[in-house]
């Protein structure tokens, strides 16, 4: 089995804990203070008490080395290898930045009073083309991807009941390509629209 990455975001604290493969002794990690994803509301003596921000955790239940789909390149979108989970979720810092950006786009008003939200990424599949790939892989923009993506998440709030399945599928227009990280960010935007609706 591969590693699983757990990202916890709540208030002004964040921590990423990586559990090793099955049978290995997990490494201990101490949460470190980081800037909050949502700007703090200035305090005022007459301001009402605001509900706390949601405490969001994300667990990637897939090995980073697992194949997530196929990649093509060039104007004819000829086969050009595989896309792996690590290409889409990145490393620890990239994953943290992607989730924080999605939470910031969701907005403070939507995140207040939502309790604890536990999210698992259980499946991801893509079919992508880097149309701006240069001749023989030289030049161009191989990171500009278009095509199709599908993500499957399971989530629950405050640890109550079984985790609920949410499937997110969308297309990436060739005239508005995205990087692999932006594709995962878009999936999180659509997920939060489903599980953290606007007030």
C-alpha positions, -999 to +999 in steps of 0.1 A: +000+000+000+011+036-005+011+064+019-021+082+029-020+119+035-043+136+061-047+173+060-066+190+088-077+226+086-094+245+114-091+281+126-054+292+126-040+257+130-032+231+103-014+198+103-004+172+078+001+137+091+014+110+068+008+074+078+032+049+064+024+017+047+006-011+065+027-026+092+051+003+095+053+024+126+037+058+119+058+088+124+047+114+149+040+149+136+034+179+157+008+205+143+025+237+133+008+271+133+001+285+098-019+315+086-057+308+085-072+303+051-100+328+060-092+363+072-101+370+108-130+393+115-118+424+134-128+423+170-153+449+183-168+452+218-203+454+203-199+426+177-219+395+182-202+362+189-196+344+156-199+306+152-165+289+149-151+281+115-156+246+102-129+220+111-121+203+078-100+172+074-090+156+041-077+120+038-063+107+005-072+070+005-051+063-026-014+055-031+003+084-047+019+061-072-015+048-084-025+054-120-053+079-123-057+079-161-041+085-195-023+116-208-020+126-244-001+155-260+001+177-290-026+190-313-036+155-323-036+143-286-014+113-292-007+090-263+019+104-240+020+083-208+000+080-176-013+105-151-008+094-115-025+104-083+006+123-072+004+144-104-031+156-093-028+160-055+009+169-054+031+167-023+022+177+012+026+215+007+009+215-026-021+195-012-023+219+017-023+249-006-049+234-029-073+227+000-067+261+016-074+279-016-106+260-021-118+268+014-109+305+008-130+305-024-159+289-004-158+319+019-160+325+056-197+328+058-202+293+044-175+278+067-188+292+100-209+269+122-204+238+101-188+217+128-162+190+119-162+178+082-143+147+074-135+141+037-119+110+021-107+111-016-114+075-026-111+075-064-099+097-092-098+091-129-088+115-157-084+116-194-062+146-202-044+161-232-015+186-232-023+203-265+004+229-261+031+203-257+061+214-278+075+194-307+094+163-294+086+176-259+106+207-263+090+241-254+053+247-253+033+243-221+030+206-211+012+216-179-018+231-197-043+202-196-078+198-210-101+168-211-122+150-185-119+143-148-139+123-122-134+124-084-151+103-058-153+115-022-169+101+010-177+126+037-195+130+070-201+158+095-193+156+132-186+119+130-223+111+127-236+082+106-219+065+077-198+085+052-218+097+022-206+093-014-202+123-037-191+119-072-177+149-091-173+148-128-164+178-151-147+187-183-118+210-189-121+231-221-091+231-244-095+269-246-093+272-208-068+245-198-058+239-162-027+225-144-031+192-126-033+210-093-060+234-106-081+204-117-081+190-081-089+225-069-119+226-092-130+192-079-129+206-043-148+237-054-176+215-067-175+192-037-178+222-013-208+235-033-225+202-026-216+196+011-212+232+023-241+250+006-243+288+007-263+301+037 
